[in-house]
Amino acid sequence: MTSLVIAEHDNTSIKPATFNTVTAAAAIGADVHVLVAGHNAGAAAAAAAQIAGVSKVIHADGATLEAGLAENVAAQVLAIASHYTHILFPATANGKNVAPRVAAKLDVGQISDITQVDSPDTFERPIYAGNAVATVQSSDAVKVITVRTTGFDAAASTGGSAAVETTAAATDSGKSSFLGREVTKNDRPELTAAKVVVSGGRALGSSEKFDEVMIPLADKLGAAIGASRAAVDAGYAANDLQVGQTGKIVAPQLYVACGISGAIQHLAGMKDSKVIVAINKDPEAPIFSVADFGLEADLFVAVPELVAAL
């Protein structure tokens, strides 16, 4: 019984979601191999070999894998899938793009968004916006799994000494081509990996007020900035800042919610945070039900006072 983790990387370094996925793979109780599929990605493969708990790294290097196109990465996974009982992807945009293609080609059911491993064939995953947990048992010979990274601690990035094995890159599928990429530049920590997140809601009233209130607080705390769906829909914040069921799932050490009512969809994206602080003038706001610390106050007064005190 051997598990394969599909690494997310930038051809130079391994992205944080991979470390959590390795922990999930280790919990299955099998040997853990990591696939690094890319182009000129030797540095990423070497970094993967240092991850604690990894016994082998498979490095597939070719120009067809440079952009991480889902069709080509899926073909690469399928080329070696017969050697594994479990294939695990981080439940990120990339992982969710590749995993269903692999599952479909293997004619198996995908087990999505797991948060706990009960046994090699039984897993737990949230349903109904996190209000219930389903226990899923699979009899498939190969289990294709996506891992909710907030459900597992990150494996240590050093301490491992896995062997690196090279394999031939899959041929181009011809179904898609890479034209270009526009990357949003952000000096702040990545939202899904940040240790501190400050989020604003619709109560901020405008994009100008959102920036005026949230940016100084984020600067003081060295935090990533998030937003509720209501704030995003109203145009106060960019789409990639949305936290919640239809946005990004976060679990930082500290989550500060400012002017967020705490709708069920938002709670699904942040309630696993270690410490939750809520600032809201509505004493009936649902956010207070999950908050470790709640401040019933006008955020336009309380947040600047907090910034001044920090």
Stockholm file with secondary structure:
# STOCKHOLM 1.0

chainA/1-310         MTSLVIAEHDNTSIKPATFNTVTAAAAIGADVHVLVAGHNAGAAAAAAAQIAGVSKVIHADGATLEAGLAENVAAQVLAIASHYTHILFPATANGKNVAPRVAAKLDVGQISDITQVDSPDTFERPIYAGNAVATVQSSDAVKVITVRTTGFDAAASTGGSAAVETTAAATDSGKSSFLGREVTKNDRPELTAAKVVVSGGRALGSSEKFDEVMIPLADKLGAAIGASRAAVDAGYAANDLQVGQTGKIVAPQLYVACGISGAIQHLAGMKDSKVIVAINKDPEAPIFSVADFGLEADLFVAVPELVAAL
#=GR chainA/1-310 SS CEEEEECCBCSSSBCHHHHHHHHHHHHHTSEEEEEEEESSCHHHHHHHHTSTTCCEEEEEECGGGTTCCHHHHHHHHHHHGGGCSEEEEESSHHHHHHHHHHHHHHTCCEEEEECEEEETTEEEEEETTTTEEEEEECCCSSEEEEECGGGSCCCCSSSCCCEEEEECCCCCCSSCCCCCCCCCCCSSCCGGGCSEEEEECGGGCSHHHHHHHHHHHHHHHTCEEEECHHHHHTTSSCGGGBBSTTSBCCCCSEEEEESCCCCHHHHHHHTTCSEEEEECSCTTCGGGGTCSEEECSCHHHHHHHHHHHC
#=GC SS_cons         CEEEEECCBCSSSBCHHHHHHHHHHHHHTSEEEEEEEESSCHHHHHHHHTSTTCCEEEEEECGGGTTCCHHHHHHHHHHHGGGCSEEEEESSHHHHHHHHHHHHHHTCCEEEEECEEEETTEEEEEETTTTEEEEEECCCSSEEEEECGGGSCCCCSSSCCCEEEEECCCCCCSSCCCCCCCCCCCSSCCGGGCSEEEEECGGGCSHHHHHHHHHHHHHHHTCEEEECHHHHHTTSSCGGGBBSTTSBCCCCSEEEEESCCCCHHHHHHHTTCSEEEEECSCTTCGGGGTCSEEECSCHHHHHHHHHHHC
//
